[in-house]
Amino acid sequence: MRILHVNKFLYRRGGAEGYMFDVASLQRDRGDVVEHWGMHHPENVDGLPLADTFAPYVELEPAPGGLAGLAAAARMVWHPPSRTGLEQAIARFLPDLVHYHNVYHQLSPSILRAVAEAGIPSVMTLHDYKLACPNYQLLDHGQICEACITGGTWNAARRRCKGGSLGGSVVLALESGIHRAMNAYDPVDHFISPSHFLRHVMVRSGIAEDRIRTIHNVVDLPARPQAEVSEPRVVFAGRLSHEKGVETLVRAAGLVPKGVHVDIAGDGPLRSDLEALAAQVAPGRVTFHGRLTSDVLAPLVHRSMAMAVPSRWFENQPMTILESFAASVPPIVTALGGMPELVDDGVQGLLVPHDDPAALAGAIRRLADDPEAARAMGRAGRERLDRDFTAASHLAALDEAYAVAGERRRAMI
């Protein structure tokens, strides 16, 4: 099968890109012919054969001002040059199917029509809540919000959801409102949700139930034997931003017994604030490592007592949970979004309420006081990963979605 994966960024920028590259690798390993298409970017991986057809580069974070800002806003709504580039890529590569990932803003849904009009079936993996929420996260000034799911995208402007900026919020509200009015994502033949929770949100926002299915993400990590003796350390790995709830973990570090240490791997806009908070509430108990490569992070997780995912937003399916399973390390996660679908409380890990340092500290203390129970949870997580998140089962589920997309596209020709 010839598969074209489409994403705005073509380097390992985040979870969506990591998933796309991992799946493409698995598909190539079984004999599929796979290529990528997206936007020109200085960090794109080298050697992409279709690079000369890519959409022009644009920087939207921070958003440009003046006429450049107006042009960027127009591009977010509809960008004909992106469509033209994808048409050229299709003519050269001749895919049997196009698999979309994150195409918002930089590429625009103009590209979807090019694929549909060429008679090529397509699927889209929804890595976030963009089609239901203009700012992606179902957050309003850091608080959980569902106003735009059924109440209209203008709520994003009224509430100034884009960093408190009226102008930025209006742009996002207009973009999403126009796309909803013109049914811009109708050309996608089938949608894939990595969690039942996200699927439910998308159905509430208007996607027909028979056009979206849940396929949990896969993680292709080598099995590691469970560490003989886990160190009393808790690891966080991710972006240091408000929605990730790292502040809660730092405050919890000041409430756990002496000897328990917290390792924070990652970077982001809140790093300096978090470092100052740690010095105040948990001196000497928190280490900020910055961004770590996978070959450095994996051993750190492997020898730890637990992985913390203290998010205060509706996480979809965090790869860090699957990475903790791969290391036979129990995760401590907040009971939000798709995370309770992965972790049964007390079985593969522990669930805690969000924004509750005392509850998080209590969960950490529970594992520290009963290392045998922690090891049993770690083993249960590894067993679940081996049972439910294998490459073979994931590819089989994707093939079913691809087949449904093909049937729908043929019916519309």
MOMO-V939723 format. One record per backbone hydrogen bond with DSSP energy under -0.5 kcal/mol. CO is the residue of the C=O (numbers start at 1). NH is the residue of the N-H. If there is no record, write none. Layout:
BEGIN
CO|NH ; CO|NH
END
This chain:
BEGIN
1|3 ; 1|33 ; 2|96 ; 2|97 ; 3|5 ; 3|35 ; 4|99 ; 5|37 ; 6|101 ; 8|39 ; 10|45 ; 11|13 ; 14|18 ; 15|19 ; 16|20 ; 17|21 ; 18|22 ; 19|23 ; 20|24 ; 21|25 ; 22|26 ; 23|27 ; 24|28 ; 25|29 ; 26|30 ; 27|32 ; 28|31 ; 32|34 ; 33|3 ; 35|5 ; 37|7 ; 38|55 ; 41|44 ; 47|49 ; 48|51 ; 50|53 ; 51|54 ; 55|40 ; 58|60 ; 65|68 ; 65|69 ; 66|70 ; 67|71 ; 68|72 ; 69|73 ; 70|74 ; 71|75 ; 72|76 ; 73|77 ; 74|78 ; 79|82 ; 79|83 ; 80|84 ; 81|85 ; 82|86 ; 83|87 ; 84|88 ; 85|89 ; 86|90 ; 87|91 ; 88|92 ; 89|93 ; 90|94 ; 96|121 ; 97|4 ; 98|100 ; 98|123 ; 99|6 ; 100|125 ; 101|103 ; 102|8 ; 103|107 ; 103|108 ; 104|106 ; 108|111 ; 109|112 ; 109|113 ; 110|113 ; 110|114 ; 111|115 ; 112|116 ; 113|117 ; 114|118 ; 115|120 ; 116|119 ; 121|98 ; 122|189 ; 122|190 ; 123|100 ; 124|126 ; 124|192 ; 125|127 ; 126|194 ; 129|132 ; 129|133 ; 133|136 ; 135|137 ; 136|129 ; 137|314 ; 138|145 ; 140|143 ; 143|140 ; 146|149 ; 146|150 ; 147|151 ; 148|152 ; 152|155 ; 153|156 ; 153|157 ; 154|158 ; 155|159 ; 156|161 ; 157|160 ; 160|164 ; 161|163 ; 162|165 ; 164|166 ; 165|169 ; 166|170 ; 167|171 ; 168|172 ; 169|173 ; 170|174 ; 171|175 ; 172|176 ; 173|177 ; 174|178 ; 175|179 ; 176|180 ; 177|181 ; 178|182 ; 179|184 ; 180|183 ; 183|186 ; 185|188 ; 190|124 ; 191|213 ; 192|126 ; 193|215 ; 195|199 ; 196|200 ; 197|201 ; 198|202 ; 199|203 ; 200|204 ; 201|205 ; 202|207 ; 203|206 ; 208|211 ; 209|212 ; 211|191 ; 213|193 ; 213|215 ; 219|221 ; 231|233 ; 231|305 ; 232|261 ; 233|305 ; 233|306 ; 234|263 ; 235|308 ; 236|265 ; 239|241 ; 240|270 ; 241|244 ; 241|246 ; 242|245 ; 243|312 ; 243|313 ; 245|248 ; 245|249 ; 246|250 ; 247|251 ; 248|252 ; 249|253 ; 250|254 ; 251|254 ; 252|255 ; 252|256 ; 257|260 ; 259|261 ; 261|234 ; 262|287 ; 263|236 ; 263|265 ; 264|266 ; 264|289 ; 264|290 ; 265|238 ; 267|240 ; 268|271 ; 270|274 ; 271|275 ; 272|276 ; 273|277 ; 274|278 ; 275|279 ; 276|280 ; 277|281 ; 278|282 ; 282|285 ; 285|262 ; 287|264 ; 287|289 ; 290|266 ; 293|296 ; 293|297 ; 294|298 ; 296|300 ; 297|301 ; 298|302 ; 299|303 ; 301|304 ; 303|231 ; 305|330 ; 306|235 ; 307|332 ; 309|334 ; 313|315 ; 315|338 ; 318|321 ; 318|322 ; 319|323 ; 320|324 ; 321|325 ; 322|326 ; 323|327 ; 324|329 ; 325|328 ; 326|224 ; 330|307 ; 331|333 ; 331|350 ; 332|309 ; 333|352 ; 334|336 ; 336|339 ; 338|341 ; 338|342 ; 339|342 ; 339|343 ; 342|344 ; 343|345 ; 344|347 ; 344|348 ; 344|349 ; 348|331 ; 349|346 ; 350|333 ; 352|335 ; 353|356 ; 356|360 ; 357|361 ; 358|362 ; 359|363 ; 360|364 ; 361|365 ; 362|366 ; 363|367 ; 364|368 ; 365|369 ; 366|370 ; 370|374 ; 371|375 ; 372|376 ; 373|377 ; 374|378 ; 375|379 ; 376|380 ; 377|381 ; 378|382 ; 379|383 ; 380|384 ; 381|385 ; 382|386 ; 383|387 ; 384|388 ; 385|389 ; 389|219 ; 390|394 ; 391|395 ; 392|396 ; 393|397 ; 394|398 ; 395|399 ; 396|400 ; 397|401 ; 398|402 ; 399|403 ; 400|404 ; 401|405 ; 402|406 ; 403|407 ; 404|408 ; 405|409 ; 406|410 ; 407|411 ; 408|412 ; 409|412 ; 409|413 ; 410|413
END
